[in-house]
């Protein structure tokens, strides 16, 4: 009998990534649920081939989509595992999950280490590994923060443990797709900064949020993007990640942050000029 785990995956045109994600859970998860927001490629065909249950829902943001699935879909298992289509479970983590959910532990959720790959290379430095994220929780005990950007799952009650093994984040889409997505992320980040309070959360993601709110965002616009890149690339040894690391830390640690500041400046300037 398969362990009582339902995997929820949010998708939109993910034919490049989804098969690898599904392969990593299909042999051991009791249920796979794909929540799709209008794919026009082979995403749904691939999902159905792996026996996934497909639900369709208009996309507002990641948090809304995931919480909609929790509130509106019949989830049969005792535990829920949240994955993105470009993520997958490593075999040793699958074995560990099967072990912990079969125990009598009072833990209601588990933080798991995320291993980010970029252009096929594991980004081990620059402060990117390990990042602990709550992804596995008992049904009814977890929920996504109601945020338009940088949302995380939080436990509604009880305590969380940590698993020893990793899940991988490895988007195989093109660099052009990556930059388009981060352009959208920058717009959402600006909207969040002007409209959403940041609640404290656990794990390394929570510590990064605290540093961002209490230090990074207090630095001057534009200067902070330079400072952040220098910190990541030199002080956190990002240069050890090779050419792929140079590209990643420059684009994610500088360009994306600078673009976000530029959009922040644009918004402030328009407000001062009386434009919407």
N, C-alpha and C positions, 0 to 999 in steps of 0.2 A: 504493500500500500504506500502511495506517495505521501509525503508529509503535508500537513494541512497549511499550505502556503498559497495564497493568491498573488500573482504578479500583475501589477498594473503598469502599463506602458502607454505614454501619450505620444501620438504620431501626427505628422503632416509631411507627406512626400518623403518617406524614409526608406525607400527601396535599397539604397546604398548600404544602410546600416542594420536594418531590422532583422535580417536573417541570422546574423551573428548573435544578436541579442537573444532572439528566440531559441537558438540552438543551446545557449548557455543555461536555459531554465527548463526546456521542454521535457527533459528526461526525468526530472525530479519534482517539479512544482505541480501541485494538484490542479491548478487553474491558472490560465493566462488570459488577461483582459486587455485588449487594445482599445484605447479611447482615441478615435480619429476625428480630426477637425477639417476634413475635406480633401483628402489625398486624391491626386489625379494620376499617380504613377502606379506601380505594382505593389505598394505597401500592403493593402488589404488582401490581395491575392496571396501574398507570402504569409501573412498572419493566419489566414484561414488554412493554408497548407500545413501549418504547425499546430492546428487545432485550437487556435486562440478564439475567444469570444470577442466579437467586434461590436463596439458601441460608437455611435456618431453624435457629436455635440459641437456646436459652434464655439470657436475659440475666443476667449476674452484675455486670459493670461494663464500661466502655468498653474498658479494656486487655485484659481477658479475651476479650471478643468479637472484637476485632481480631486478637489473637494466635491465637485459635482458627481464624480464617479463614486466617491465614498457615500454620498447622500442618496443617490438614485439607482445604483446598480446592486443587484443581489450578489453579494460576495459570500461564497460558500465556505471559505477557509477560516481558521482561527487566527492566522497571521497574514499580514499584508506586506509585500515587498514592492517598493516603488523604484522603477527604472526608467531612464530615458532610452530612446531607440538606439542611440549611439553608445550606449553602455552595455557591459556584459559581465556576468558573474564568472570569476575564475573557479576552476574545478575544486580547489582546496577550500574556497569560501562556501561553495555549495555543500560540501561535506560538513563543514562547521555549522552552517545554518540548520541542516537536518538534525545535527546533534543537539543544538541548544533549544530548538523548539520542541524537542521530544523530552526535555528535562522538566523537572517540577519547579524550576526557578520562578521566583516572584517578579522577575524583571518583565517590564511591559514593552520594552523597545531596545534596539541595539544600534549603536553607532558603528559605522563601517568605514574603513579607509578608502578614499578615492585615489586611484592611480591614473593620472592624466597622461595621454599620449598625444603627440602633435607631429604630423608628418611621419608617423610610424615610430617616433622616439619617445620613450618614457621620460617625462619631465620630472626629474628627481629633485631639482634644486630650485632656487628662487623663492623658497617658502611655500612651494606647492605640494610637497609631500612630507609627512602625511597630512591630509585634510580629513578630519572625522565628521561624518554626516549621518544623521539619523535616517535610515532607510527601511528598517525592518521593525514592525510594531504589531502588537495584538490588535485585532479588529475592534474598533470602537474606542481605542486608547490613543490614537494619533490623528493629526490633522495638519494640513499645510497652513502656514501663516497666510493671512489675507493681504498679500503684497503683490505689486505688479512687477517687482524685480528682486532678485536675491532672496527668494522665499525658501524657507526650510520647513521640514516637518517637525512638529513639536509634540511631545507627549501631553495628553490631557490630565493624566494622573499617573502615579507610580514612578519607579526609577528605571533608568536605562543602563545597560551594560555596554561593553565593547567587544567586538569580534577581532580575532587576530589577523584574519586574512582580508584581501583587497577585492574591490570590484574595479573594473577598468572603464575609463571614459576615453573613447578613441573614435573620433568623428572622421570618417573616410571621405567626406565630401571635399570639394575643392577649396583652395584658399580664397577664391572669390566669394564662395558661399559663406565662409567663415567671416570675412570682412563685412558682408551684408548683414549677417546675423548680429555682429557686434555693433554695427551702426544702429540697428534697432535697439539693442541693449542700452546703448548710450542715451537714446531718447527716453527709454523707460526709466533709466536711472535718474535722469534729470527730473522727470515727473514725480518719481518717488521721493527725491530729496525735498521737493517743494510741497509734497502732499501727504507723506506718510511718516509717522513716528517709528523709530526702530526699537522694537522690544528686545530685551535680552534673551539669548538662547544659549544652549550648551555646546560643548565640543569646540574644536579649533575654529569652526565657522563663527561661533559666538565670540571668540576672542578676537578674530579678525574684524568682526562688526564693531566691537568695542573700540579697537584701535582706530578704525575708520572714522567713527563718530567723535571720538574724544581727542584725536590727534590729526589724522589726515585731513579731514574736512575743515579744520581750523587753520590750516596752512593757506597761503594766498593762492588764488586761481592761477593755473598754468605752472607756477613754480613747483607745486606738489606733484605734478605728473613727472617732471624731471627727477625730483627727489625720490619718488617711488621707484622709478626705473633703476636709478643708481643703487638704491637699497637692495632691490631684488637681484640685479645682475651682478653686482660686485660684492656687497656685504653678505648676501644669501647665496653666493656662489653660482648664480644662474649661468655664468660663462662656462661652467663644467658640462652643461647640457648640449654643447656642440653647436653646429650651424642651425639645427632645428630649434635649439634653445634660444639662440640669438634672435631668430625670427619671432619665436613665440613671446619671449619676454619683451621685445621691442614693441610688437603689435599689441599684446594684451596689457603689458605693464606700463607702456608709454603712450602709444597712439590712441588706444581706447580711452585711457584716462584723460588725455589731452582733448580728444574729441568731446568727451563728456563735459569737461570744463568749458570748451568753446560753446557748446549748446547752453550751458548754464549762463555764461556771459551774455549770449544772445537773448535769452529769456529775461534776464535782469535789465538789459539795455532796452528791449522792447517795452517792458513795463514802465521804465523811466521815461520813455518817449511817448507813452500813452497808447501803445499798440498792443493788441492781444497776442 
